[in-house]
Amino acid sequence: MHVIGTVGLPGSGKGEAATVARENGIPVVTMGDVVRQETADRGLDPAKDHGKVAQALRDENGPAAIAERSLPMIEDRLEDHETVLIDGIRSDTEVDVFEERFGSEFTLVSIEAPFELRAERIDDRGRDVGEDEGGEGLAARDERERGFGMDDAMDRADVVVENTDTLEAFHDRMQSIVEAGTTSDSEATTESSTEVHQP
């Protein structure tokens, strides 16, 4: 059994990491799906109200609420698969939940990129409602997610991937992690912009 969790600010590349996992036949549990379902259940717009509902779930049920709702989904997939990827961990409290449940079988991967590059990627993917349409700007999203404890979660990563090069290079890095769980310093690429390192 192996559980890989990804953490990173919006636009860092978590969705692409999930794509690599799926291409390798690894099921992905997206924590944001828990929030999207709850948003729909409350009759709200997932495109505009996602952040508000994520905060409400934590306020109403504690900071580990979304991680705890994800556990049955993860355990269900582990019945038929050796490895599962958890997409979108957002706090050190959520890391605690997964470390307590999966112990040494859990690997946390922090995916990182600078603000300007993340903003460009979010614009390019065109699925997020911008500030001018009543949505949440990237700076506000960063602030909200950091408020959940994301910086602390990223600091606890077993592996850090600097996603500032090509999509192909990032996919190669994630492929190594998916195959081996962690990638040692000696296996990291020589290109500084696609570094994989262990803190």
Buried (B, 14 or more C-beta within 10 A) or exposed (E): EBBBBBBBBBBBBBBBBBBBBEEEEBBBBBBBBBBBEBBEEEEBBBBBBBBBBBBBBBEEEEBBBBBBBBBEBBBEBBEEEEBBBBBBBBBBBBBBBBBEBBEEBBBBBBBBBEEEBBBEBBEEEEEBBEEEEEBBBBEEBBEBBBEBBBBBBBBBBBBBBBBBBEEEBBBBBBBBBBEEBBBEEEEBBEEEEBBBEEE
